[in-house]
Amino acid sequence: MTFHCGSPLLRSGIKTAVCCDSAVGHVLEQKMVDCVIVDALKVAGNGDVAGNVGTYPIAALCQHHNIPFYVMATLNTVDVSSPSADAFMTEERTALMMRDVGPGE
């Protein structure tokens, strides 16, 4: 695994590893991590969290393998005017974003 040097967790002294989405199932099944911490795009007034595409399957795998799953959020992601995550727009990718490989414009 690659250590992510820009991570606030790593700067705080917490040993942090980043792995690609396709390896998450294996890493969790083998208990190669103590917990999973993800960031939040937005937090609703009731505590619902909106994350990046791919966060939900990771959370489900954590539950299945009994791995603690935490969300890290800054105060500016909290939107008390949104009653729940239902008020958030779902992230969608264009076909061009999905088929192009390499640096963006």
N, C-alpha and C positions, 0 to 999 in steps of 0.2 A: 504494500500500500504506500501511497505517497502522502507525506505530511504536507499539509496546507499551511504555509508560513504566514499567509495573510489573515488567518482566522483569528477573530477576537478570543476564541477559546484557547488557542495555542499561545497567544500573547499573554493570557492570564495564567499560563503554566499548566493548563490541562492538556494532556497528551491527546492529540487529534489526528485522525486519519480520514482520508477521502478515498472513496472507491467509486467505480463506475456503476451505473444503475444495474447493469446486467450481472454484477457480482454480489449485489446486496443479499439475495436469497442464500447464497453459499456462505457468505460471511456471517449472517445471522444464524443459520442452521448450525454452523460449526462453533458458535459462541465465541467468535474472534473479537467481539467488542463487549464492553460492559453495558453500554447504553447507546442510544441514538439521539442526537440533538439536531433539529432542523430549524431553519429560520422561518419566520412568518412574513407573508406579504401584507396581510391585514388581519386585525383582530376585531371582531364585532363586540358590541356592548354586552352581549350575553356570554362572551368568552369563546364563541366559535372562532376557528382559525382558518384562514385561507392561505394555502401554501402553493409552491410551484407544482407544475404538472409532474407527476411521479412521486409526490410525497405520500399520497394515500396508500399506494401499494406497499411502501416501506413501513408505514404505520401498521398496516394489516399484518405484514410479516413479523413485525416486532411483537404484536399481540399473539400471533400464532406460536412464536418461539419463546415467549415470555421474556422478552428483552425490554427494559424500560425505554420509553419513547418520550422525549421532551421537546417542547417548542421554545425557541429563544426569540424574543421580540423586543424591539425598541419601543419606547413610548409613542413615537410618531406613527407607528403602525396601528395603534388603537383608534378605532372609529366608533365612539359611543353613540353616534347618530344612526349607525346601522344596527338594527335590532338583532340580526343573526347573519350567518354567512350566506343565506339565501339572497341577501341584498347585494352581494358582491358579484361582479361580472366574472365569468369563468374565463380563464386564460385560453386563448385559441391561437393556433399557429397557421400561417398561410401555407398553401401547397409549395410555394417557392422556398419558404424557410425550411421545409421538411426535405426537399430534394437537393438543395445546394450544399456543397461541402467546401469549406475553406473560409477565409476571412470575409466578413460582411462589408458592406459599403460604409 
